[in-house]
Every structure is written in C-alpha cells, then in structure tokens.
Amino acid sequence: MTLNKLKSWRTFSFVLWIIVTTLVLTTMPNLDQLVKDKGQITTPKTEQSYIANEMIKQMDKQRGEKYDIIVVFSSGSKKALTSKQKGQIVSVINKLKAKQKQLGINEIVSHLDSKEIEKQLVSKDNTTVLTQISIDKKHGDISKVAQEINLTIKTKDVKTYLTGSDLINNDFTKSTQEGVKKTEVIAIIFIVVVLILVFRSPIVPIISLLTVGVSYLVSLGAIAQLVDKFNFPFSNFTQVFLVVVLFGVGTDYNILLFTRFKEELSKQRNVHSAVKATFQSAGKTVLYSGLAVFIGFASLLLANFKLYQATSGVAIGVGVLLLVLITLNPFFMVLLGKGMFYPIRKFEGHGESGGAPRRRFRR
C-alpha cells in the first residue's frame, strides 16, 4: 500500500467513525425505558419459582396489568398512633376512595374494611397502618403514579411512605442509572490522571478518552438496538460492566500502543514507519488479548441466569473497541506524530542488540 493510499485509508476511517457515532447516537432507543421493559433480572424458565409465577399470572390475568402499591402510615416513633393521627389516616383513605377514578385506582384494601383485615394491616404496637391499592398501568408510568399518590396521602402529623415490588424495581433502576453516571465520571478522572502520570502529556489522555469513548458509545448503541429489536439479553448492570471493562481495558491497550509508538518514533525514519512498526508488534498483543476477553464474555451468553447472559453484551463492546484501536488510533498517531507527547521533545530509543548506539531526536 502506497503512502498516499495509506493516508486516504486513515482519513476515511476517521470520517467513518464520526458518521457511525453520530448515527448511533441519533437512533439509539431510550435506555431508561429499555431497562424498565427488558432489564429486570429473572430466574431461568426451568426453575420452580418461575413456573409458579407464570401459573399465578394465568390465574390472575390482571396481575400484569396493574401496579400493586402499599401505603404505609407511621407515627414516626415507637409511640402508638394517637386518636388524632388515626383520624387523619381515615381521612386520607377516604380521599383516595374519592379520587379513585382520577388516580386510576382499581381496588383499595384498608383496615376499615373489616376487623379481620384490620388485624393484618395494623401493627400490634399500633405504630403502623398499611393500606393496599391497585392501580391500572394504563394510568401512566410508575414514577408518575407514585408522585400522584404521594401528593394525595401527604398529611401533617403522620409519616407516609409508599412501597411495593414495582416501586422497588423502579428505584433500583434509577439508582443503577445514577451509578453508571458516577462510574463514567470516576473512570474518566482516573484515566486522565493515570495517562498524565505515565506519559507526562495532556494530549495522550484526550486521544485515549476519545477512542475509548467512541467505542463505548457505538457499542452501547449497538447493544440497545439488539435489545430493542431482537430481545438480546439485557439487565440493569449491562451498562455498568460495559463502562468498567471498556474504559479499563481500553486504557490499558492504549498505554501499550502509545508507549510502543513513542519508542518507535526514535527508531524509525518517519511517523508512518513508526506507526507500522507499532501495530506489527504491540498491535498483535492487543488483538490477541482483546480476542481472549471477547471470547470470555461471549461465552456468558450460554449461561442460564439472565444476569450472566446480559454481561455477554460486553463482548460486543470489546469487539468494537478493537476495531477502533486498529483504525482510529493510527489516524491520530500519523496526524500528531511526536506532538502527541507534547511537551516532551526528547525521544530516546532502546539500544539495538549487539550494542548499537541509541538514536536521539529533538523536535
């Protein structure tokens, strides 16, 4: 391949990754919604608990069409509820019944229904009272439903809470997404610090973050499309694993490639030769190591437990990462050359075998 063709190919790869990344970001399905719809961790279909749950769903066809929410009324201390507080709880329950249609409530079960139910819904120390409500899912998202109920049950002297499996799953999803954002920030800060300490240059961390960031965004978009269109295994933790593995492994591979490139700059006649020598040596190491990681995560697709299956999406991320490293990194290496390691101007090569002298270059 001639020098001009090599330059054209590297420029083409840079433009191609810009187009791919833009396309992925503009067409990516809503991740939060995907996590809610298809990201819940379930037991294998062969397990007795799963089979029993399916039987219950068949018996109660409305079970999957409603939110089961428990309203908790508490005195807020170890003291029993006073008559005034109990009166306020009754007022709240009556308010829920009055707004039943407005709030999309199908059924309300409270301690006011019968003495037998009162024994089940009122604690023995009289500090807590529970009320069970069922809300039609057509009424809206669980977050919206919870907000409306909270506004209705809010009262002055009684502490009120909402709980239930749907609310717990929703809160778990929110906390996971928030955790992903924090992980991204921590990973970026860690990478910048490590790369600056290793290369003593502010440019190398930017290039590394750019290449790893592109691989992360493209792979995340690809996984989201597979989940949305083909029900690819997905969970709350898929994005977390993707961030940790790609930013960790990607930075490690970049350190290896850039270190080798820095050495080759002092040995080779020009930048193009240095890039070629870098990928002939360190490039093979990165490829073999990446393939091992790819195979390891891809094999998890054969597991029975959904959480393990969902982590197989990281294999897609590793595959994209390898493509980015062998196509996008050379572009920046050729474009910047020794300027990638600014402000360092002195490049010393390792001595050749047989005691050959080191060659030194100053920019």
Beta strands, then each sheet from edge to edge (+ up, - down):
strand 1: 66-74
strand 2: 105-109
strand 3: 128-136
strand 4: 159-163
strand 5: 346-348
strand 6: 360-362
sheet 1: 2+ 3- 1+ 4-
sheet 2: 5+ 6-
end
